[in-house]
Structures are given as structure tokens and as C-alpha cells.
């Protein structure tokens, strides 16, 4: 499992710099940089389809479709630590590192 830190305070799953979901998905199949990735699990605070966040998970599974990331192995993130942050207008994976 990966240690996740999240600074997206307006996400319904965010609590105490962590995520209440047991797993998330990072999107960006053709991403070549952090800002081309996204947290596909993001839901805006107040989304009526999301149960209120109560227990943050410091470690969780991360599915990943960013094929060019060095940490993506068989569509799972294998980084020890992952940061999800607000970047511009989107929510991105700051840990993304392009394969050389």
C-alpha cells in the first residue's frame, strides 16, 4: 500500500491531508507530466452521491492509468509516497515521474 497525502481540501473524500476512500484511481493514460494526470476519484465537497468522510486512510491502494509513469506497474502505483494536489484548474498526481 502507498502512503497518500492530499491537499485538495475541496474534495469530499479529503480529511486531515489524507483520503477517506480505501483506494483511488489516478488517470492520465497519455500523461507526460504531473499536470496531465488527474485524480479520477475526486468528488467536490457537497456532492450528494458521496458519503461524508469520517476516517482518513494514511495508506491505500492506487490504481493508475498513467502509462508513462515510472511507478506504474500493471496499472497499480508502486511509489512509497504519493501526493495529490490542486494544479491549475485540475487535481493532479504530483508524484508522477516520466519514464526515460
N, C-alpha and C positions, 0 to 999 in steps of 0.2 A: 504494500500500500504506500501511497505517496502523501507526504505532508503538504497540505494546501494552505496557502494564505490568500485571502481575498480582500481587496479594498473597494469592492463595488457595493457601497453602502445602500444603494437604492434597489438592490436585488432582494426579492422576497425570501431567498434561501440564506442570506447573509446574517451572521451573528458573531460578534466578538472576533472579527477578522478571519472567520472560518466559514464553512458551508454546512448547512443542516442536512443536505442530501447525502445519502450513503455512497453515491457515485455521481460523477458528472461526465459530460462529453465536450471535448474541445473540437471545434470544427475548423475548416480551412484546408480542404484537400489539396489545393494547389498553392498554399501559402509559401512565400519565400521570406517573410519577415513577421515579426510579432504582430504588427498591426493588421496583417492579413488573416490572423486567426480569430476565433470567437469562442465564447462560452455558449454552446448550444443549450445549456441548462439554465441560462439566465431567465428570470421572470421578474418583471417590475413589482416593487412593493405595492400592495393593494390588489394584486391580481386575484380575483375571486376564485380562480381554479387552483390556487396554491394554499396548502395547509400552513398555518402560521409556524414559523421557525421557532423551535424550542431548544433543541440540543445540537450544538455545533460539533462537527466531526473534524478533529485535527488531522486525521489520516483517512484517506478514502481511495477508491479505485477511480481512475480517469481513463475513459475511452478516448481515443484520439484519431482523427481522420487527417491530420496534417502529415502527409506522406513524406515531406522533405525535412521533418524534424529528426534530429539525432536520437531523441529519447523515445520515438515511436517505434515500437516493435510489435508487429502483428496487431496493430490498431489499439494498443494499450500504451500508456505513458509509463516509462521506466525511470523518470527523473526522481531523485530523492526528495526534492522540494520543488513545488510549482507555485507561481504567483499569478493570480488572475486580477487584472486591473482594468480600470476605465481608461481607454486610449482614444482620444478624439471623441467621435460620436459612438464608438463601439466598446465592447467588453472583450478584452484580448488576453491571451496567454503570454505573459512577459518572459516565460522560461523558454519559449520556442528558440531553438538554435538550428540553423540550416545546415544540412549535411554538406560536406565539402566534396 
